[in-house]
């Protein structure tokens, strides 16, 4: 991702979780991720390429510059696309770069795409202003973020809520915002983008959607919360026993009578000045 304080870490398990998340949510998040043929698109903060393969496959007539601050993540992304998609050599250029200080001239790109990036930045507006600098007049920006404050589920579990709250707090302490989805409209508007539109994308999961029970509730969201257990306990945000009880509460929502809901937000804007 974008900064060394990435709260989820850079483990192989986290890379697998990101891949599960991307594959599970493709239709919900990306059915309308389309750019005009011939466009040059900047994918800012591509990480290990979990989204890269999806957006390049859906836009075969576009060229992409996919950047990240982590060279190891870029290496993983490039290898993944060569193996899984097979088109990255011609369609995608991977480059190490900081979203807050881009090595590109003004108005280089036709469109900009970023997904699950702003939530990790202490000053997202500064990053958006830098992205706007390299975007052509009339070009668009597309931003996708989650919002951990949107979580609700059945059966209810206060320990599960407490466990989720520790992840929100840890991300806050690292300078990020795990609830940034609800802020996308004001962030893009304050950064000078016009025609800002935000589309909430709710993920509703019950036993009639086994692919989401496994791919999202288990392998994406609960796996993400499990991943911060050590740090949350070490920071004295929660006891080991309470956290474990919370994780069991999240897994309980995967049972036949369980329900889990989470909302992502997808925003677009245009550079008119």
C-alpha positions as CSV (number, residue, x, y, z in Angstrom):
1,X,0.0,0.0,0.0
2,X,1.0,3.6,0.5
3,X,2.8,3.9,3.8
4,X,4.9,1.8,6.2
5,X,2.2,2.1,8.9
6,X,-0.2,0.0,6.9
7,X,-2.2,-1.5,9.8
8,X,-2.9,-4.9,8.2
9,X,0.8,-5.7,7.5
10,X,2.5,-7.2,4.4
11,X,2.3,-10.9,5.2
12,X,1.4,-13.6,2.7
13,X,-1.8,-14.1,4.6
14,X,-2.7,-10.5,4.1
15,X,-2.0,-10.7,0.4
16,X,-4.2,-13.8,0.2
17,X,-7.0,-11.9,2.1
18,X,-6.8,-9.0,-0.3
19,X,-7.1,-11.4,-3.3
20,X,-10.1,-13.1,-1.7
21,X,-11.7,-9.7,-1.1
22,X,-11.1,-8.6,-4.7
23,X,-12.4,-11.8,-6.3
24,X,-15.5,-12.0,-4.0
25,X,-16.5,-8.4,-4.5
26,X,-15.8,-8.0,-8.2
27,X,-19.4,-7.7,-9.3
28,X,-20.5,-5.5,-6.4
29,X,-17.6,-3.0,-6.7
30,X,-16.5,-3.3,-10.3
31,X,-19.4,-4.0,-12.6
32,X,-19.2,-0.3,-13.7
33,X,-15.4,0.2,-13.5
34,X,-15.0,1.1,-17.1
35,X,-12.8,3.7,-18.9
36,X,-13.0,4.9,-22.5
37,X,-11.0,2.8,-24.9
38,X,-7.5,4.2,-25.5
39,X,-7.3,5.8,-22.0
40,X,-4.1,6.1,-20.0
41,X,-5.2,5.2,-16.4
42,X,-3.2,5.7,-13.2
43,X,-3.9,3.0,-10.6
44,X,-2.6,4.7,-7.4
45,X,-1.6,2.4,-4.6
46,X,-2.0,-1.0,-6.4
47,X,-0.5,-3.0,-3.6
48,X,-0.1,-6.7,-4.5
49,X,-2.3,-6.2,-7.6
50,X,-5.6,-7.6,-6.1
51,X,-7.6,-5.0,-8.1
52,X,-5.2,-4.6,-11.0
53,X,-6.1,-7.9,-12.7
54,X,-9.8,-7.1,-12.5
55,X,-9.7,-3.5,-13.9
56,X,-7.3,-4.4,-16.7
57,X,-9.3,-7.4,-17.7
58,X,-12.5,-5.2,-17.8
59,X,-10.6,-2.5,-19.8
60,X,-8.6,-4.4,-22.4
61,X,-8.2,-1.3,-24.7
62,X,-6.7,0.9,-21.9
63,X,-3.1,1.3,-20.7
64,X,-2.4,1.4,-17.0
65,X,0.4,2.8,-14.8
66,X,0.1,0.9,-11.5
67,X,2.1,2.4,-8.7
68,X,2.8,1.6,-5.1
69,X,5.4,2.7,-2.5
70,X,6.3,-0.9,-1.7
71,X,8.6,-2.5,-4.3
72,X,7.9,-6.0,-2.8
73,X,4.2,-5.4,-3.3
74,X,4.8,-4.3,-6.9
75,X,6.9,-7.5,-7.6
76,X,4.0,-9.6,-6.3
77,X,1.5,-7.7,-8.4
78,X,3.5,-8.1,-11.6
79,X,4.0,-11.8,-11.0
80,X,0.4,-12.3,-10.2
81,X,-0.8,-10.6,-13.4
82,X,1.7,-12.6,-15.5
83,X,0.4,-15.8,-14.0
84,X,-3.3,-15.1,-13.7
85,X,-4.1,-12.6,-16.5
86,X,-1.1,-12.8,-18.8
87,X,-1.6,-9.3,-20.3
88,X,0.4,-7.1,-17.9
89,X,3.5,-6.9,-20.1
90,X,1.7,-4.9,-22.8
91,X,-1.1,-3.3,-20.8
92,X,0.4,-2.4,-17.4
93,X,3.5,-0.5,-16.3
94,X,4.4,-1.1,-12.7
95,X,6.4,1.7,-11.0
96,X,7.4,2.5,-7.4
97,X,6.1,5.9,-6.5
98,X,4.6,7.8,-3.6
99,X,1.0,9.0,-4.1
100,X,1.9,12.2,-2.3
101,X,4.8,13.1,-4.6
102,X,4.2,11.7,-8.0
103,X,7.0,11.6,-10.6
104,X,4.7,12.6,-13.5
105,X,4.1,15.9,-15.3
106,X,0.9,17.9,-14.9
107,X,-2.1,16.4,-16.8
108,X,-0.5,13.1,-17.8
109,X,-3.4,10.7,-17.2
110,X,-6.9,10.5,-18.7
111,X,-8.3,8.8,-15.6
112,X,-7.3,7.9,-12.1
113,X,-8.3,4.8,-10.1
114,X,-7.6,4.0,-6.4
115,X,-9.2,1.4,-4.1
116,X,-8.7,1.0,-0.4
117,X,-5.9,3.6,-0.3
118,X,-7.1,6.8,1.2
119,X,-8.1,5.0,4.4
120,X,-4.4,4.5,5.2
121,X,-3.2,8.1,4.7
122,X,-3.0,10.8,7.4
123,X,-3.7,13.5,4.9
124,X,-6.0,12.2,2.2
125,X,-6.7,15.6,0.8
126,X,-3.1,16.2,0.1
127,X,-2.9,13.0,-1.9
128,X,-6.1,13.9,-3.8
129,X,-4.6,17.3,-4.7
130,X,-1.5,15.6,-6.1
131,X,-3.5,13.1,-8.0
132,X,-5.6,15.9,-9.5
133,X,-2.4,17.6,-10.6
134,X,-1.4,14.7,-12.9
135,X,-5.0,14.3,-14.2
136,X,-6.0,15.9,-17.5
137,X,-8.7,18.5,-17.6
138,X,-12.0,16.7,-18.1
139,X,-10.5,13.5,-16.8
140,X,-12.1,11.5,-14.0
141,X,-11.1,10.0,-10.6
142,X,-12.7,6.9,-9.2
143,X,-12.3,6.0,-5.5
144,X,-13.5,3.0,-3.6
145,X,-13.3,2.8,0.2
146,X,-14.9,0.8,3.0
147,X,-16.4,2.0,6.2
148,X,-16.0,-0.2,9.3
149,X,-18.6,1.8,11.1
150,X,-21.2,0.4,8.7
151,X,-20.9,-3.2,10.1
152,X,-23.9,-4.9,11.6
153,X,-24.8,-8.5,11.9
154,X,-27.0,-11.2,13.5
155,X,-26.8,-12.8,16.0
156,X,-25.7,-9.6,17.9
157,X,-22.4,-9.8,19.8
158,X,-20.9,-7.0,21.8
159,X,-17.5,-8.7,21.9
160,X,-17.5,-8.8,18.1
161,X,-18.3,-5.1,18.0
162,X,-15.5,-4.5,20.5
163,X,-13.0,-6.5,18.3
164,X,-14.0,-4.5,15.2
165,X,-13.5,-1.2,17.2
166,X,-9.9,-2.2,18.0
167,X,-9.1,-2.3,14.3
168,X,-10.7,1.1,13.8
169,X,-8.7,2.5,16.7
170,X,-5.4,1.0,15.6
171,X,-5.9,2.4,12.1
172,X,-6.6,5.8,13.7
173,X,-3.4,5.7,15.7
174,X,-1.4,4.9,12.5
175,X,-2.9,8.1,10.9
176,X,-5.6,6.4,8.9
177,X,-9.4,6.3,9.0
178,X,-11.2,2.9,8.7
179,X,-14.5,4.8,8.4
180,X,-13.4,7.0,5.5
181,X,-16.1,5.7,3.1
182,X,-18.7,8.1,4.4
183,X,-16.2,11.0,3.8
184,X,-15.6,10.5,0.1
185,X,-18.0,13.2,-1.1
186,X,-16.6,16.0,1.1
187,X,-13.0,14.8,0.4
188,X,-13.4,15.0,-3.4
189,X,-15.4,18.2,-3.3
190,X,-12.9,19.9,-1.0
191,X,-10.1,18.8,-3.4
192,X,-11.7,20.7,-6.2
193,X,-13.3,17.8,-8.2
194,X,-16.6,18.6,-9.9
195,X,-19.6,16.4,-10.6
196,X,-18.9,14.3,-7.5
197,X,-21.1,11.3,-7.2
198,X,-21.1,8.6,-4.5
199,X,-22.6,5.1,-4.8
200,X,-23.0,3.0,-1.6
201,X,-22.3,-0.7,-2.3
202,X,-23.8,-2.8,0.5
203,X,-22.6,-6.3,0.9
204,X,-25.5,-8.3,2.4
205,X,-24.6,-11.9,3.4
206,X,-26.9,-14.7,4.6
207,X,-26.9,-18.5,4.1
208,X,-28.5,-18.2,0.7
209,X,-25.2,-16.7,-0.5
210,X,-22.6,-19.2,0.4
211,X,-19.9,-17.7,-1.8
212,X,-20.2,-14.4,0.2
213,X,-20.3,-16.2,3.5
214,X,-17.0,-17.8,2.8
215,X,-15.4,-15.2,0.6
216,X,-16.4,-12.1,2.4
217,X,-17.6,-12.8,6.0
218,X,-15.0,-15.4,6.7
219,X,-12.0,-14.8,4.5
220,X,-12.2,-11.0,4.1
221,X,-13.7,-9.2,7.0
222,X,-13.2,-11.7,9.9
223,X,-9.7,-12.5,8.6
224,X,-8.9,-8.8,8.6
225,X,-10.0,-8.4,12.2
226,X,-8.2,-11.6,13.3
227,X,-5.0,-10.1,11.8
228,X,-4.9,-7.2,14.3
229,X,-5.4,-9.4,17.4
230,X,-1.7,-9.3,18.5
231,X,-1.4,-5.5,18.1
232,X,-4.8,-4.8,19.7
233,X,-4.0,-6.8,22.8
234,X,-0.5,-5.3,23.0
235,X,-2.0,-1.8,22.9
236,X,-4.3,-2.8,25.8
237,X,-7.3,-2.0,23.7
238,X,-8.9,-5.3,24.6
239,X,-8.1,-8.5,26.5
240,X,-7.1,-11.6,24.7
241,X,-10.2,-13.4,26.0
242,X,-12.6,-10.6,24.9
243,X,-11.0,-10.5,21.4
244,X,-11.3,-14.3,21.0
245,X,-14.9,-14.1,22.0
246,X,-15.4,-11.3,19.4
247,X,-13.9,-13.4,16.7
248,X,-16.2,-16.3,17.6
249,X,-19.1,-13.8,17.4
250,X,-18.1,-12.9,13.9
251,X,-17.7,-16.5,12.8
252,X,-21.1,-17.2,14.4
253,X,-22.7,-14.9,11.7
254,X,-21.6,-17.5,9.1
255,X,-24.0,-20.1,10.5
256,X,-27.3,-20.9,8.7
257,X,-29.2,-18.4,10.7
258,X,-26.5,-15.7,10.6
259,X,-26.5,-12.4,8.7
260,X,-23.6,-10.0,8.0
261,X,-23.7,-6.5,6.4
262,X,-21.0,-4.1,5.3
263,X,-21.1,-1.0,3.1
264,X,-18.4,0.1,0.6
265,X,-18.6,3.5,-1.1
266,X,-17.6,4.2,-4.7
267,X,-17.1,7.9,-5.6
268,X,-16.3,9.6,-8.9
269,X,-15.4,13.1,-9.8
270,X,-14.2,15.2,-12.7
271,X,-11.3,17.7,-13.0
272,X,-12.8,20.8,-14.4
273,X,-10.3,23.4,-13.1
